[in-house]
Amino acid sequence: MRGIGKRMVGWALRWLVVIGSGVGAGCQPSASAQPIPGSAAPESPPRGMTLLEAWDTLAAWGKTRPAEAAIALLQSTDVEGDTPAAGQDGRRRGWSAVLVGRDGAQWVHMVDGRIVGQAARPSSRFRPLFRPRDLDSPNALTIARAVRPDFAASEAPGRQGFHFALDRWEGREVVLVIGTIGRWPARIGLDPHTGAVLFSQIETAARTLPIEIVPRRDADGSGDPDLAGG
């Protein structure tokens, strides 16, 4: 599955697009993916969800399908009205996922905890993921900001604030935290079960570059961020 990991790293920022008039204009992770058909925005109060809350909601929905479907990709998305403050608490209103089952794969889009769009997708590139045991998006953001103090929220249209995803990288599952470092889009990849930092990258106009991790140092001189307090 090494190819899937490289594909994920290449487009991890590009699918962070505004979801049209609130929802439904789509997420485009690859050239083969098409926008999710539009739906009316849900008439419910704004409800930010963590990565694990979004996982649990979408996984439960997948189990209700005629051919039970499992999550193979999970990513937060912008919705209308999002600002650079979005995701600062590890929560996002918009989430999209690829769910795979016996009858193929579907892109499913959720806003404020409600399914608002879905579309069939080719399934050959996807296989089910495991739910992270301990690492949720608030914890992941804490770790990312600890190891890179200059890691900041994005102000770019279509990827406002901090975004989060669960996918594969180099054959292993990874939680992504996506923001900016300096003027460049940046992402930090974490092990979804331990919180260990797997990679950090910026995306320039020409290419994707690795960046140095700056370990956090506590008062006693110890350093690595952990999952506590998230």
Backbone as JSON, one array per atom type, in Angstrom:
{
  "sequence": "MRGIGKRMVGWALRWLVVIGSGVGAGCQPSASAQPIPGSAAPESPPRGMTLLEAWDTLAAWGKTRPAEAAIALLQSTDVEGDTPAAGQDGRRRGWSAVLVGRDGAQWVHMVDGRIVGQAARPSSRFRPLFRPRDLDSPNALTIARAVRPDFAASEAPGRQGFHFALDRWEGREVVLVIGTIGRWPARIGLDPHTGAVLFSQIETAARTLPIEIVPRRDADGSGDPDLAGG",
  "N": [[0.83, -1.21, 0.0], [2.15, 1.12, -0.37], [1.94, 2.97, -2.44], [-0.53, 4.18, -1.99], [0.05, 5.64, 0.31], [1.87, 7.56, -0.68], [0.18, 8.84, -2.47], [-1.66, 9.96, -0.68], [-0.02, 11.79, 0.74], [0.56, 13.55, -1.29], [-1.89, 14.77, -1.97], [-3.01, 15.72, 0.34], [-3.5, 18.3, 1.19], [-4.97, 19.39, -0.89], [-7.6, 18.5, -0.91], [-8.94, 20.03, 0.85], [-11.32, 21.83, 0.44], [-13.75, 24.46, 0.09], [-17.08, 23.68, 0.92], [-19.06, 24.33, -1.15], [-22.21, 25.99, -1.12], [-22.39, 25.88, 1.76], [-22.63, 23.03, 1.89], [-21.69, 20.14, -0.08], [-20.41, 20.92, -2.55], [-18.09, 19.6, -2.79], [-15.24, 17.33, -2.22], [-12.02, 16.86, -3.39], [-9.94, 14.54, -3.64], [-8.38, 13.26, -5.53], [-7.66, 12.95, -9.06], [-9.56, 11.26, -10.05], [-11.71, 11.44, -8.41], [-14.91, 12.87, -7.9], [-16.98, 15.77, -7.22], [-19.09, 15.58, -4.33], [-22.58, 15.13, -4.68], [-24.68, 17.99, -4.37], [-26.52, 19.08, -1.47], [-29.23, 20.34, 0.48], [-28.35, 22.61, 3.08], [-28.09, 21.39, 6.4], [-30.71, 21.99, 8.72], [-29.82, 22.76, 11.5], [-28.19, 23.48, 14.64], [-24.83, 24.82, 14.57], [-22.3, 22.38, 14.93], [-19.43, 21.36, 16.08], [-17.19, 18.63, 15.66], [-14.95, 16.19, 16.97], [-12.25, 14.24, 15.54], [-12.55, 11.52, 16.32], [-15.21, 11.52, 17.2], [-16.49, 12.12, 14.8], [-15.69, 9.85, 13.4], [-17.02, 7.79, 14.87], [-19.7, 8.47, 14.42], [-19.95, 8.29, 11.61], [-19.11, 5.66, 11.21], [-21.13, 4.26, 12.53], [-23.27, 4.97, 10.88], [-22.42, 3.68, 8.55], [-22.79, 1.02, 9.24], [-25.49, 0.73, 9.01], [-26.05, 0.44, 6.37], [-27.2, -1.45, 3.49], [-25.18, -3.17, 2.45], [-22.88, -3.62, 4.64], [-20.64, -1.04, 5.52], [-17.27, 0.11, 5.91], [-14.98, 2.53, 7.32], [-12.55, 3.98, 5.24], [-11.12, 6.22, 4.78], [-10.89, 9.35, 6.34], [-11.65, 12.74, 6.72], [-11.5, 16.18, 7.62], [-13.41, 19.02, 6.49], [-13.84, 22.28, 5.02], [-16.71, 24.32, 5.68], [-19.29, 26.57, 4.67], [-18.77, 29.79, 5.94], [-16.73, 29.16, 7.68], [-13.76, 30.16, 9.41], [-10.33, 31.29, 10.04], [-10.28, 30.56, 12.71], [-11.45, 28.13, 12.9], [-11.26, 24.77, 13.95], [-9.43, 25.21, 15.98], [-9.9, 24.17, 18.45], [-9.71, 21.53, 17.96], [-11.95, 20.56, 16.75], [-14.28, 20.18, 14.04], [-16.86, 21.31, 11.83], [-17.49, 20.2, 9.36], [-17.11, 17.05, 7.81], [-15.72, 14.51, 5.77], [-15.8, 11.24, 4.32], [-14.5, 8.15, 3.02], [-16.25, 5.26, 2.61], [-16.11, 1.78, 2.53], [-17.49, -1.21, 1.22], [-19.11, -4.38, 0.52], [-20.4, -3.75, -1.81], [-18.88, -1.84, -3.05], [-17.45, 1.48, -2.93], [-18.11, 4.57, -1.2], [-18.19, 8.11, -1.19], [-18.92, 10.05, 1.58], [-20.5, 12.8, 3.01], [-20.61, 14.91, 5.84], [-22.18, 17.3, 7.88], [-22.32, 19.18, 10.8], [-22.9, 16.89, 12.26], [-24.76, 15.52, 10.73], [-25.6, 13.49, 7.92], [-25.18, 14.71, 4.73], [-24.64, 14.37, 2.07], [-23.74, 12.01, -0.5], [-21.9, 9.78, -2.63], [-21.16, 7.32, -5.09], [-18.0, 5.68, -5.42], [-15.01, 4.52, -7.08], [-13.48, 1.62, -5.68], [-10.97, 0.43, -5.58], [-8.65, 1.6, -4.58], [-8.81, 1.76, -1.88], [-8.86, 0.58, 1.51], [-10.22, -0.71, 4.56], [-9.77, 1.22, 7.58], [-8.43, 1.21, 10.95], [-10.02, 2.21, 13.98], [-8.58, 4.85, 15.79], [-7.01, 4.3, 18.98], [-6.44, 5.99, 21.21], [-5.71, 8.54, 20.37], [-7.11, 11.57, 19.61], [-8.41, 14.33, 17.66], [-8.15, 16.87, 19.14], [-6.02, 16.23, 20.91], [-4.08, 15.55, 19.01], [-3.65, 18.0, 17.73], [-2.55, 19.44, 19.87], [-0.12, 18.07, 20.22], [1.07, 18.51, 17.7], [1.44, 21.28, 17.72], [3.14, 21.5, 19.83], [5.5, 20.22, 19.02], [6.15, 21.73, 16.84], [6.34, 24.85, 17.34], [5.77, 26.99, 15.66], [3.73, 26.19, 14.1], [0.74, 26.93, 12.61], [-2.68, 28.14, 12.22], [-4.4, 27.94, 9.11], [-5.12, 30.54, 6.78], [-6.04, 30.4, 4.28], [-8.32, 30.38, 1.53], [-10.7, 27.77, 1.43], [-9.25, 26.05, 3.04], [-9.5, 26.75, 5.78], [-8.31, 27.54, 9.02], [-7.35, 24.85, 11.25], [-7.02, 21.57, 9.99], [-7.94, 18.05, 9.94], [-7.18, 14.57, 9.53], [-7.54, 11.04, 8.83], [-5.67, 8.57, 7.46], [-3.52, 6.72, 5.21], [0.03, 6.39, 5.2], [3.03, 5.66, 3.69], [2.36, 2.96, 3.91], [1.32, 2.68, 6.48], [-1.11, 3.52, 8.99], [-2.14, 6.88, 9.65], [-2.63, 9.87, 11.5], [-3.38, 13.03, 10.41], [-2.49, 16.39, 10.93], [-3.24, 19.53, 9.78], [-2.08, 22.62, 8.72], [-0.35, 25.67, 8.7], [3.06, 26.66, 8.2], [4.99, 29.37, 8.57], [4.69, 30.9, 5.47], [3.81, 28.72, 4.14], [1.7, 25.93, 3.31], [1.3, 23.26, 5.62], [1.8, 20.01, 7.1], [1.53, 17.66, 9.71], [2.24, 14.41, 10.59], [0.96, 11.83, 12.61], [1.3, 8.89, 14.62], [-1.61, 6.99, 14.89], [-2.27, 5.56, 17.16], [-0.38, 5.85, 19.18], [0.46, 8.48, 19.18], [2.96, 9.25, 18.4], [5.26, 11.22, 16.49], [5.37, 10.94, 13.04], [6.06, 12.17, 10.63], [6.82, 15.44, 9.27], [5.9, 18.06, 7.13], [6.23, 20.64, 4.64], [4.47, 22.26, 1.99], [5.58, 23.59, -0.85], [5.44, 25.87, -3.67], [6.67, 24.4, -5.6], [7.35, 21.81, -4.68], [7.03, 19.1, -2.22], [8.39, 19.27, 0.99], [10.4, 17.87, 3.6], [10.36, 18.86, 7.07], [12.07, 20.01, 10.0], [11.54, 18.53, 13.17], [10.86, 20.02, 16.24], [11.5, 19.12, 19.33], [9.39, 19.24, 22.22], [10.29, 20.63, 25.37], [10.04, 19.89, 28.7], [9.84, 21.29, 32.06], [11.54, 19.71, 33.58], [13.34, 18.89, 31.77], [12.72, 16.71, 30.26], [11.0, 15.53, 27.26], [9.2, 14.57, 24.97], [5.99, 15.14, 23.55], [2.88, 14.0, 24.94], [-0.23, 12.16, 25.18], [-1.77, 13.22, 27.11], [-4.25, 15.21, 28.72], [-5.78, 15.99, 26.54]],
  "CA": [[0.0, 0.0, 0.0], [3.03, 2.28, -0.37], [1.44, 3.95, -3.39], [-1.6, 4.94, -1.36], [0.66, 6.62, 1.2], [2.4, 8.67, -1.47], [-0.96, 9.58, -3.0], [-2.21, 10.76, 0.41], [0.85, 12.92, 1.04], [0.5, 14.49, -2.39], [-3.12, 15.57, -2.07], [-3.61, 15.92, 1.66], [-3.98, 19.68, 1.32], [-5.81, 19.82, -1.99], [-9.02, 18.2, -0.73], [-9.54, 20.94, 1.82], [-12.01, 22.84, -0.35], [-15.01, 24.91, 0.65], [-18.15, 22.81, 0.48], [-20.09, 25.06, -1.87], [-23.1, 26.83, -0.32], [-22.58, 25.19, 3.03], [-22.3, 21.62, 1.73], [-22.01, 19.48, -1.31], [-19.65, 21.2, -3.75], [-17.27, 18.42, -2.94], [-13.86, 17.19, -1.82], [-11.41, 16.26, -4.55], [-8.65, 14.01, -3.23], [-7.61, 12.77, -6.65], [-8.28, 13.31, -10.32], [-10.69, 10.37, -10.33], [-12.82, 11.73, -7.51], [-15.78, 13.94, -8.32], [-17.66, 16.37, -6.08], [-20.29, 14.96, -3.78], [-23.74, 15.9, -5.1], [-25.11, 18.99, -3.4], [-27.72, 18.88, -0.67], [-29.56, 21.52, 1.27], [-27.65, 22.65, 4.36], [-28.95, 20.91, 7.47], [-31.27, 23.01, 9.6], [-29.46, 22.38, 12.86], [-27.17, 24.39, 15.16], [-23.46, 24.4, 14.29], [-21.83, 21.36, 15.86], [-18.11, 20.85, 15.79], [-16.93, 17.26, 16.1], [-13.57, 15.73, 16.89], [-12.04, 13.16, 14.58], [-13.14, 10.27, 16.8], [-16.67, 11.68, 17.19], [-16.9, 11.96, 13.41], [-15.51, 8.43, 13.07], [-18.07, 6.98, 15.48], [-20.96, 8.78, 13.76], [-19.93, 7.75, 10.25], [-19.04, 4.2, 11.3], [-22.48, 3.79, 12.86], [-24.06, 5.1, 9.67], [-22.01, 2.63, 7.62], [-23.35, -0.27, 9.65], [-26.91, 0.68, 8.65], [-26.19, 0.26, 4.93], [-27.52, -2.83, 3.11], [-23.89, -3.86, 2.46], [-22.2, -2.9, 5.73], [-19.47, -0.34, 5.01], [-16.29, 0.52, 6.91], [-14.27, 3.75, 6.94], [-11.24, 3.8, 4.63], [-10.51, 7.54, 4.77], [-11.7, 10.33, 7.07], [-11.0, 14.04, 6.61], [-12.34, 17.35, 7.87], [-13.56, 19.91, 5.34], [-14.45, 23.58, 5.27], [-18.09, 24.61, 5.33], [-19.5, 28.0, 4.51], [-18.69, 30.55, 7.17], [-15.53, 28.84, 8.45], [-12.72, 31.19, 9.49], [-9.1, 30.7, 10.58], [-10.49, 30.04, 14.06], [-12.0, 26.76, 12.82], [-10.33, 23.7, 14.29], [-8.5, 25.57, 17.05], [-10.18, 23.28, 19.58], [-9.68, 20.15, 17.48], [-13.27, 20.19, 16.25], [-14.7, 20.75, 12.77], [-18.26, 21.06, 11.49], [-17.58, 19.39, 8.15], [-16.27, 15.86, 7.7], [-16.0, 13.61, 4.65], [-15.18, 9.92, 4.49], [-14.73, 7.06, 2.08], [-16.67, 4.02, 3.25], [-16.03, 0.66, 1.58], [-18.25, -2.41, 1.58], [-19.18, -5.4, -0.52], [-20.92, -3.19, -3.06], [-18.02, -0.77, -3.53], [-17.07, 2.57, -2.03], [-18.89, 5.79, -1.27], [-17.86, 9.32, -0.46], [-20.03, 10.5, 2.42], [-20.19, 14.1, 3.6], [-21.38, 15.16, 7.04], [-22.07, 18.64, 8.45], [-23.01, 19.31, 12.08], [-23.33, 15.58, 12.72], [-25.8, 14.96, 9.86], [-25.18, 13.13, 6.58], [-25.81, 15.65, 3.81], [-24.34, 14.03, 0.69], [-23.0, 10.78, -0.72], [-21.73, 9.43, -4.04], [-20.38, 6.11, -5.3], [-16.62, 5.9, -5.83], [-14.24, 3.29, -7.27], [-12.98, 1.19, -4.37], [-9.72, -0.32, -5.67], [-7.55, 2.27, -3.89], [-9.1, 1.94, -0.46], [-9.14, -0.55, 2.38], [-10.68, -0.17, 5.85], [-8.84, 1.65, 8.61], [-8.8, 0.92, 12.33], [-10.28, 3.39, 14.8], [-7.5, 5.13, 16.75], [-7.37, 3.91, 20.35], [-6.32, 7.07, 22.19], [-5.41, 9.85, 19.79], [-8.19, 12.31, 18.98], [-7.89, 15.55, 17.02], [-7.62, 17.87, 20.06], [-4.69, 15.79, 21.34], [-3.18, 15.61, 17.86], [-3.28, 19.41, 17.54], [-1.65, 19.79, 20.96], [1.19, 17.49, 19.9], [1.63, 19.19, 16.53], [1.88, 22.63, 18.09], [4.26, 21.36, 20.77], [6.73, 19.86, 18.3], [6.45, 22.83, 15.93], [5.66, 26.02, 17.91], [5.37, 27.91, 14.6], [2.62, 25.58, 13.35], [-0.36, 27.88, 12.79], [-3.9, 27.93, 11.45], [-4.39, 28.47, 7.75], [-6.08, 31.57, 6.42], [-6.27, 30.25, 2.85], [-9.68, 29.94, 1.15], [-10.83, 26.34, 1.21], [-8.62, 25.28, 4.12], [-9.48, 27.68, 6.9], [-8.02, 26.99, 10.34], [-6.65, 23.57, 11.29], [-7.78, 20.42, 9.51], [-7.53, 16.76, 10.49], [-7.53, 13.44, 8.67], [-7.01, 9.71, 9.12], [-5.42, 7.93, 6.16], [-2.31, 5.9, 5.25], [1.29, 6.97, 4.75], [4.07, 4.65, 3.63], [1.82, 1.67, 4.3], [0.8, 2.64, 7.84], [-2.15, 4.51, 9.27], [-1.6, 8.13, 10.16], [-3.49, 11.02, 11.75], [-2.78, 14.25, 9.88], [-2.9, 17.72, 11.37], [-2.89, 20.35, 8.62], [-2.14, 24.05, 8.97], [0.69, 26.37, 7.96], [4.3, 27.07, 8.85], [5.37, 30.51, 7.76], [3.7, 31.13, 4.42], [3.59, 27.48, 3.41], [0.85, 24.88, 3.88], [2.11, 22.27, 6.34], [1.09, 18.9, 7.72], [2.29, 16.83, 10.64], [1.63, 13.09, 10.65], [1.12, 11.18, 13.9], [0.8, 7.52, 14.78], [-2.95, 7.15, 15.45], [-2.46, 4.8, 18.39], [0.57, 6.26, 20.21], [0.72, 9.9, 19.11], [4.33, 9.53, 17.97], [5.36, 11.98, 15.25], [5.91, 10.14, 11.95], [6.68, 13.06, 9.66], [6.3, 16.8, 9.16], [6.21, 18.52, 5.79], [5.59, 21.81, 4.07], [4.23, 22.13, 0.56], [5.9, 24.81, -1.55], [4.85, 25.92, -5.01], [7.36, 23.47, -6.48], [7.46, 20.43, -4.19], [6.8, 18.85, -0.81], [9.68, 19.18, 1.66], [10.38, 17.55, 5.03], [10.81, 19.92, 7.96], [12.62, 19.51, 11.26], [10.71, 18.51, 14.36], [11.48, 20.66, 17.4], [10.87, 18.47, 20.48], [9.03, 20.04, 23.38], [11.05, 20.35, 26.58], [9.35, 20.24, 29.94], [10.69, 21.94, 33.06], [12.55, 18.78, 34.08], [14.25, 18.54, 30.71], [12.16, 15.67, 29.4], [10.49, 16.28, 26.16], [8.23, 14.25, 23.94], [4.59, 15.35, 23.88], [2.11, 12.79, 25.11], [-1.64, 12.31, 24.88], [-2.49, 13.67, 28.3], [-4.87, 16.53, 28.77], [-6.5, 16.35, 25.35]],
  "C": [[0.86, 1.26, 0.0], [2.53, 3.37, -1.3], [0.33, 4.8, -2.81], [-1.02, 5.99, -0.43], [1.19, 7.82, 0.44], [1.26, 9.51, -2.05], [-1.52, 10.49, -1.92], [-1.34, 11.98, 0.68], [0.73, 13.97, -0.06], [-0.75, 15.35, -2.4], [-3.74, 15.91, -0.74], [-4.09, 17.34, 1.89], [-5.04, 20.0, 0.28], [-7.28, 19.48, -1.8], [-9.69, 19.1, 0.27], [-10.19, 22.1, 1.08], [-13.29, 23.24, 0.34], [-16.13, 24.06, 0.08], [-19.3, 23.67, -0.03], [-20.89, 25.99, -0.98], [-23.42, 26.11, 0.97], [-22.18, 23.74, 2.93], [-22.31, 21.29, 0.25], [-21.21, 19.87, -2.54], [-18.49, 20.24, -3.9], [-15.86, 18.51, -2.39], [-13.19, 16.43, -2.94], [-10.03, 15.73, -4.22], [-7.8, 13.52, -4.38], [-8.34, 13.13, -7.93], [-9.51, 12.47, -10.61], [-11.9, 10.67, -9.47], [-13.61, 12.93, -8.03], [-16.48, 14.53, -7.11], [-18.86, 15.56, -5.62], [-21.49, 15.77, -4.21], [-24.24, 16.8, -4.0], [-26.38, 18.59, -2.68], [-28.0, 20.18, 0.05], [-28.82, 21.46, 2.6], [-28.59, 22.19, 5.47], [-29.44, 22.04, 8.35], [-31.05, 22.59, 11.05], [-28.38, 23.33, 13.33], [-25.78, 23.91, 14.75], [-22.95, 23.44, 15.36], [-20.46, 20.86, 15.42], [-17.92, 19.47, 16.37], [-15.44, 16.98, 16.02], [-13.48, 14.62, 15.86], [-12.71, 11.87, 15.05], [-14.66, 10.36, 16.88], [-17.2, 11.53, 15.77], [-16.78, 10.51, 12.98], [-16.69, 7.62, 13.61], [-19.42, 7.22, 14.78], [-21.02, 8.15, 12.38], [-19.84, 6.23, 10.25], [-20.4, 3.61, 11.63], [-23.39, 3.89, 11.65], [-23.72, 3.99, 8.67], [-22.6, 1.28, 7.95], [-24.83, -0.4, 9.3], [-27.11, 0.43, 7.17], [-26.5, -1.19, 4.61], [-26.27, -3.71, 3.02], [-23.0, -3.1, 3.44], [-20.87, -2.33, 5.26], [-18.58, 0.11, 6.16], [-15.51, 1.72, 6.4], [-12.87, 3.41, 6.42], [-10.47, 5.11, 4.52], [-11.44, 8.49, 5.5], [-10.95, 11.65, 7.06], [-11.99, 15.14, 6.96], [-12.35, 18.22, 6.63], [-14.11, 21.25, 5.8], [-15.94, 23.53, 4.96], [-18.24, 26.12, 5.28], [-19.48, 28.69, 5.87], [-17.49, 30.21, 8.03], [-14.5, 29.97, 8.34], [-11.43, 30.52, 9.96], [-9.22, 30.19, 12.0], [-11.0, 28.6, 14.04], [-10.91, 25.74, 13.14], [-9.37, 24.01, 15.41], [-8.7, 24.71, 18.29], [-10.17, 21.81, 19.16], [-11.0, 19.66, 16.92], [-13.55, 20.88, 14.92], [-16.16, 20.4, 12.52], [-18.39, 20.09, 10.31], [-16.6, 18.23, 8.16], [-16.7, 15.06, 6.47], [-15.25, 12.31, 4.87], [-15.42, 9.08, 3.25], [-15.09, 5.84, 2.9], [-16.69, 2.92, 2.19], [-16.8, -0.53, 2.13], [-18.29, -3.36, 0.41], [-19.64, -4.84, -1.85], [-20.11, -2.0, -3.55], [-17.77, 0.29, -2.48], [-17.97, 3.77, -2.26], [-18.16, 6.92, -0.56], [-19.09, 9.74, 0.31], [-19.62, 11.8, 3.08], [-21.16, 14.39, 4.73], [-21.12, 16.59, 7.51], [-22.89, 18.69, 9.73], [-23.6, 17.99, 12.56], [-24.41, 14.92, 11.87], [-25.22, 14.65, 8.49], [-25.93, 14.02, 5.59], [-25.5, 15.34, 2.35], [-23.56, 12.74, 0.6], [-22.94, 10.5, -2.21], [-20.86, 8.19, -4.14], [-19.0, 6.47, -5.83], [-15.98, 4.55, -6.14], [-13.54, 2.9, -5.97], [-11.6, 0.56, -4.41], [-8.59, 0.31, -4.86], [-7.71, 2.24, -2.37], [-9.27, 0.6, 0.25], [-9.45, 0.01, 3.76], [-9.52, 0.19, 6.78], [-9.32, 1.17, 9.97], [-9.07, 2.23, 13.07], [-9.11, 3.62, 15.74], [-7.95, 4.82, 18.18], [-7.44, 5.12, 21.28], [-6.21, 8.46, 21.57], [-6.63, 10.44, 19.1], [-7.63, 13.63, 18.47], [-7.47, 16.64, 18.0], [-6.22, 17.52, 20.58], [-3.68, 15.93, 20.22], [-2.73, 17.05, 17.61], [-2.32, 19.87, 18.63], [-0.24, 19.29, 20.68], [1.84, 18.25, 18.76], [2.18, 20.57, 16.9], [3.04, 22.59, 19.09], [5.56, 21.08, 20.03], [7.11, 20.9, 17.26], [5.72, 24.07, 16.45], [5.19, 27.02, 16.86], [4.26, 27.33, 13.73], [1.35, 26.38, 13.64], [-1.55, 27.51, 11.93], [-3.78, 28.57, 10.08], [-5.45, 29.55, 7.58], [-6.48, 31.46, 4.95], [-7.72, 29.83, 2.57], [-9.7, 28.44, 0.88], [-10.14, 25.47, 2.23], [-8.43, 26.18, 5.33], [-9.18, 26.96, 8.21], [-7.15, 25.75, 10.28], [-7.59, 22.48, 10.77], [-7.14, 19.13, 10.0], [-7.96, 15.65, 9.54], [-6.96, 12.16, 9.25], [-6.89, 8.99, 7.79], [-4.22, 7.0, 6.32], [-1.14, 6.67, 4.67], [2.35, 5.91, 4.83], [3.6, 3.31, 4.2], [1.27, 1.59, 5.71], [-0.22, 3.74, 8.04], [-1.55, 5.73, 9.93], [-2.73, 9.11, 10.41], [-2.74, 12.25, 11.26], [-3.36, 15.47, 10.58], [-2.37, 18.68, 10.32], [-3.09, 21.82, 8.96], [-1.13, 24.77, 8.11], [1.92, 26.53, 8.85], [4.89, 28.17, 7.99], [4.29, 30.77, 6.72], [3.32, 29.87, 3.67], [2.55, 26.6, 4.09], [1.73, 23.79, 4.5], [1.23, 21.18, 6.91], [2.05, 18.12, 8.61], [1.54, 15.52, 10.8], [1.98, 12.39, 11.95], [0.64, 9.74, 13.84], [-0.56, 7.59, 15.47], [-3.18, 6.43, 16.77], [-1.53, 5.24, 19.52], [0.78, 7.77, 20.26], [2.13, 10.25, 18.69], [4.33, 10.27, 16.64], [6.04, 11.11, 14.19], [6.6, 11.0, 10.9], [6.1, 14.46, 9.82], [6.78, 17.35, 7.82], [5.6, 19.88, 5.53], [5.44, 21.58, 2.58], [4.48, 23.49, -0.09], [5.24, 24.79, -2.91], [5.45, 24.84, -5.91], [7.31, 22.02, -6.0], [7.13, 20.36, -2.71], [8.14, 18.6, -0.14], [9.51, 18.74, 3.11], [10.86, 18.73, 5.84], [11.22, 19.32, 9.29], [11.57, 19.57, 12.37], [11.49, 19.14, 15.51], [10.84, 20.07, 18.64], [10.53, 19.46, 21.59], [9.89, 19.65, 24.57], [10.28, 20.83, 27.79], [10.35, 20.84, 30.93], [11.8, 21.02, 33.55], [13.51, 18.32, 32.99], [13.77, 17.41, 29.82], [11.36, 16.34, 28.29], [9.29, 15.8, 25.41], [6.81, 14.5, 24.4], [3.88, 14.02, 24.07], [0.64, 13.1, 24.86], [-2.41, 12.9, 26.05], [-3.13, 15.04, 28.09], [-5.65, 16.91, 27.55], [-7.95, 16.08, 25.45]]
}
